[in-house]
C-alpha cells in the first residue's frame, strides 16, 4: 500500500503481487486511505461465527461426543449416534 501511495509501483503490479484482482486492490486501497493500517484488519475479527453451536448444546453433549471420539467414531457416525441415542439432530 505504501509503495502505491509513494508512486513506486502501480496498483496493477501490487495487485498481482498480492494475488488479488485490481478491483479488489482498489477497494482495499480506498479503505487504507480512509482508515490507515487499522482498516486492513478484518471487520469480522472478534465477532462470533453465525454457525457457532450454542453453549448449552456444547455443554450438554460435549462429554458424550468426547467418549465417541476416543472410541474412534468419525463425524458422520457421531451425528447418527446423537440422533439415535439422545434424539438430538446435529450436523456432522
C-alpha positions as CSV (number, residue, x, y, z in Angstrom):
1,X,0.0,0.0,0.0
2,X,2.8,2.4,0.9
3,X,4.6,1.7,-2.4
4,X,1.5,2.5,-4.3
5,X,0.9,5.7,-2.2
6,X,4.5,6.8,-2.9
7,X,4.1,6.0,-6.6
8,X,6.9,3.5,-6.5
9,X,4.7,0.8,-8.0
10,X,1.4,0.6,-9.9
11,X,-1.8,-0.7,-8.4
12,X,-1.8,-3.3,-11.2
13,X,1.6,-4.7,-10.1
14,X,0.7,-4.5,-6.4
15,X,-2.5,-6.5,-7.0
16,X,-0.6,-9.1,-9.0
17,X,2.0,-9.5,-6.2
18,X,-0.8,-9.9,-3.6
19,X,-2.7,-12.4,-5.9
20,X,-5.9,-10.4,-6.0
21,X,-7.8,-8.5,-8.7
22,X,-7.1,-4.9,-9.5
23,X,-10.6,-4.0,-8.5
24,X,-10.2,-5.7,-5.1
25,X,-6.9,-3.9,-4.6
26,X,-8.6,-0.5,-5.4
27,X,-11.2,-1.2,-2.7
28,X,-8.5,-2.2,-0.2
29,X,-6.5,0.9,-1.1
30,X,-9.5,3.2,-0.6
31,X,-10.1,1.7,2.9
32,X,-6.4,2.1,3.6
33,X,-6.5,5.8,2.6
34,X,-9.6,6.4,4.8
35,X,-8.6,4.4,7.9
36,X,-4.9,3.7,7.6
37,X,-3.4,0.3,8.6
38,X,-6.3,-0.4,11.1
39,X,-8.7,-0.5,8.1
40,X,-6.8,-3.5,6.7
41,X,-7.8,-5.7,9.7
42,X,-10.9,-7.9,9.0
43,X,-14.1,-6.4,10.4
44,X,-15.2,-9.9,11.5
45,X,-12.3,-10.2,13.9
46,X,-13.6,-10.8,17.4
47,X,-17.2,-11.4,16.3
48,X,-18.6,-14.9,17.0
49,X,-19.4,-17.0,14.0
50,X,-23.0,-17.3,12.8
51,X,-22.6,-21.0,12.6
52,X,-21.3,-21.4,16.1
53,X,-23.0,-24.0,18.2
54,X,-25.0,-22.7,21.2
55,X,-23.1,-23.1,24.5
56,X,-26.0,-25.1,26.1
57,X,-25.8,-27.7,23.4
58,X,-22.0,-27.9,23.6
59,X,-22.1,-28.4,27.3
60,X,-24.9,-31.0,27.1
61,X,-23.3,-33.3,24.6
62,X,-19.6,-32.5,25.0
63,X,-18.8,-35.4,27.2
64,X,-20.8,-37.8,25.1
65,X,-19.1,-36.7,21.9
66,X,-15.7,-36.9,23.5
67,X,-16.4,-40.5,24.6
68,X,-17.3,-41.4,21.0
69,X,-14.2,-39.7,19.6
70,X,-12.0,-41.7,21.9
71,X,-13.6,-44.9,20.6
72,X,-12.6,-43.8,17.0
73,X,-16.0,-42.6,15.7
74,X,-16.0,-40.2,12.9
75,X,-18.2,-37.1,12.5
76,X,-20.9,-38.9,10.5
77,X,-21.2,-41.8,12.9
78,X,-21.2,-39.4,15.9
79,X,-24.1,-37.4,14.3
80,X,-26.0,-40.6,13.8
81,X,-25.4,-41.8,17.3
82,X,-26.5,-38.5,18.8
83,X,-29.8,-38.7,16.8
84,X,-30.3,-42.4,17.8
85,X,-29.4,-42.2,21.5
86,X,-30.1,-38.6,22.6
87,X,-32.8,-37.9,20.0
88,X,-30.9,-34.8,19.0
89,X,-30.1,-33.9,15.4
90,X,-26.7,-32.3,14.9
91,X,-25.0,-31.9,11.6
92,X,-21.6,-33.6,11.0
